[in-house]
Amino acid sequence: MHMIYLDHAAATPVSDKALQAMLPYFRESFFNPSAAYLSATKIRRDYEAAKDQIAHVIGAKCADLVITAGATESINLAFNILPPNADVLISSIEHAAVFENAKKYHYQEIAVDKTGKLDLADFQAKLTPKTQFVSIALASGELGTIEPIAEVAALVKAERLRRELANETTPIYFHCDASQGLGLLEVKVGRLGVDLLTINAAKVYGPKGVGALYVGHNVKLKPLTVGGGQELGLRSGTENVPGVIGFATAISEAEKHLNSERRRVESLRKTLKNSLSDIPGIIFLGNPKNQLVNFLPISLPGLDAERLIFALENQEIYLSTGAACSASKGIKSRTLTAIGLSDTEIAGSLRITLGKLNDEKNIIEAATAIKQTIISEQKRIKENCI
Amino acid sequence: MKTVYVGMSGGVDSSVSAALLKDQGYHVVGVYMKNWSKNLPGMKCPWAEDLADAKRVAVKLGIDFKVFDFETDYKQKVVDYMLTEYQKGNTPNPDIMCNQEIKFKLFAETAFEQGADFIATGHYAKIKTTAGLAHLCKAADDNKDQTYFLYRVRPEILSRTIFPVGNMQKPDVKKLAEKYGLENAHKPESMGVCFVGEANMKDFLAEFINLKPGEIRELETNKKLGYHEGAILYTVGQRHGLGLGSGLPYYVAKKDIKQNIVYVSKNLNADKLWTNEIKLKDIYLRDTAKQVEVRLRHRAPLIPATFDGEKVVFEKPVKKIASGQSVVFYNQDICLGGGIVAED
């Protein structure tokens, strides 16, 4: 028996290259990058080079990045630009980190359609001369639906220019949470037109506890932590050197193989989807035209998804219900509610996300096991009804 | 096929109970009772993990699984009772109240309403029926016997209750768990109040009750020895946690709730720590026997005593137990009921 991991959107294993690159920085090259001696200066240079590498992947420069302890911190830092009571717009399917931050302000949610795609008309209707912050994820963490970020950015830019011409001083910033999608989509800040972008190492085969926030040139951020003035004063604290080295290695590797990996994963998803499609009652969620290639969210109305997960876990097949964090708290997924699913559809929803740990062989194996598990659960329920 | 609803906590005893019932041919429905889900400062409530564990077992056994949400009732009938009792200076036993009000009342009634023929739990106790009347009896495993916590369960509920592990030894239950492939076979048992644990009782109470610091005085001399965080936190007979430095240990001999003073003594033989009789209230007895054996705390040895309908009288003095605790009566293996220690 061997594990078949189908939950790459929750966490990814650190790649061999990233791990090997990190190791020297725990012991031999442990110096504080701020220390005066040459050995420490060398660490500083390695660190800056790694940051530059990360920045390069998203089409930015080293000085545009603030390294954080992950996407949640990046998101918190981005929101910290706002004065109290600012007007904020988020989509109705954002991650809890965005949602909980928005709640601190005067916020409104932008509707999505039943595939999770942002309703641009609703966005335009809600964008007002008072709006100061817009936060939309690059792709939904539950559905994989890719959002029209460049279109939103264009609308934000138009509003900014209108304000300039009208001598209005209210600023407006566009933040995009790109935690999901990096490594499978080309993510370039220039093309996306964002002012702030959150990225995360743990979803691209880098270590957990490392992320970054891209900060555009016109954006004057306020730090959340003050102290020694690291990260241009935006995030004090001794640098996480091994973490950043690992992040840089992992993200560069992902970029290098982006197209081949995308094709490979897309083909695996096709195999899996075809195999599952004859299960009675199965619904495929998300937007087939605009979906991250590794996402296969499904729903089996009438079944309890958690039971399926436990049954599959016994066969060493790991996948998720909705978003991992929502499920364990027993809270109904906000995303699945927002796309209009019924309670039974939500209760029966599973998120399958593929990645490096999958190949043709284990996907076929997983498909058979998932199918059998679902069908036997359907049978069990039917028998108990009589 | 008879239907049995099994209260499943995710622990080994209730998991094995469900497995045994399934093997015996019952239509088994596992039920997780959601009694408490709030995290309190410094105390993570493990309900979501427990629920997941219980559900995992249900999936493994291929049985139905439900969640009964008793949170409101549990707060009212168990937690509020506990808080009120502490505020009066008593030391209540919430597990006994939980069995009386939640597990063997609300859970049972809900299960029967939904069509269950029986309920079952993983308690260590036996039920013997004589002349159509169900009696609560001690478990086969003396070490695990939980009748002390079950003495207030009514016979009409007992007659429809199954304790599948009641006639087994705990080590055998663990072996069975492994045989059934139940992952949680080695999960630590929950101790004390299911959701708090004894160690955290003070923090738990502090969340709900406004504690006032007060003086600790020596019983014999009335001399001030130090300070406490609130007299209600102390239990007569208690030895630990007085923070009075080294030397011979002090025992709590008396609490003055009104003045918020805790009296302690180094003298284990101090009169206040011993008694020949215990006055009971809220008595629930299924038998009017005068000569009985009593248990003063869970797993404590049985002590012969006489009961006059109000007081339990002992031949030799016994160490006092706090008001609010239970005295449980036995006639050999049969648990006859008991009562709650009245305030002095």
Interface residues (C-beta under 8 A of the other chain):
Chain A: D304 E306 R307 F310 A311 E313 N314 S328 K329 G330 R380 N384
Chain B: H27 S37 A48 L51 A52 K55 R56 A58 V59 K60 G62 D64 F65
